[in-house]
Amino acid sequence: MPDAVRASRIRLRPRSGRRTAALALALVAGVSGGLTTVPARAAAVAVSAASGSLTCQGQGIDPTARLHYEAATFIKAPLATVWKLHTDIGNWPSWQRPVTGAKRLDPGPLRAGSRFRWTIAAPATPSTPATTLVITSTVRQIRDERCTRWTGPAIGQGLRIDRGAHVWNFTAVDGGVLVRTEESWTGRQIEADPATASRYLYPGLDAWLADLKAAAEARYRSPVSQRPAAVGELTTAGTPRTRGACHVVRPTR
């Protein structure tokens, strides 16, 4: 059983009415290519999801956005561990390397209407300097241990995203959790130069998933492996890691 499988889907123009199974094909390609295998249930989830954008309580990314990106990873850790890392926003900087600060703007559990402000280091591109993006996000939808969706602007020197929409889906599968995420960016600068904007979005989202995977699996292996497993808890800690397959599918006209 693998400890990772990743896939990505990129679009740089408005979507047509006909959707493809790019994400599922990318996941399956990793299997047929002999690089890794995926749990049957994980593959089935990916295939069923590939017919449309990710949603949380029926809401997804901006359907009019010219720039959006979708990626997925398999995490060998309990769903509760992954969800805790994802929703404990104040502690994001402890495991997300690009995040330099994160703060909730309201008390209580994360819920619809919750707001948070976070900062992230953005690398330089040929047309924009290295900068720190200040992002103010509002949770629009959330379903415990299932999904989140938040939106908000991001502003930095030489780079402005008028509105980002970010959806996360979490599915318990054999041996761990399948995490899928999709994000869209809109704004005058994004529309004017999507190629430059993509230099931030694509690697940033991939790195987020990689950091989430590393943090969740480290937490699972360390404290959990030192005590008897609880009822319903995974029992495969310590399995050697194998490299997953990453496939990027670019649209054609």
Secondary structure, DSSP 8 states (H G I E B T S, - for coil): --S---EEEEE-S---S----HHHHHHHHHHHTTS----HHHHHHHHHHTTS---BTTB-S-TT-SEEEEEEEEE-S-HHHHHHHHH-GGGGGGT-TTEEEEEESS-SS--TT-EEEEEEEE--BTTB--EEEEEEEEEEEEETTTEEEEEEEEEETTEEEEEEEEEEEEEEETTEEEEEEEEEEESHHHHH-HHHHHHHHHHHHHHHHHHHHHHHHHHIIIIIHTS---TT----TT---------EE----
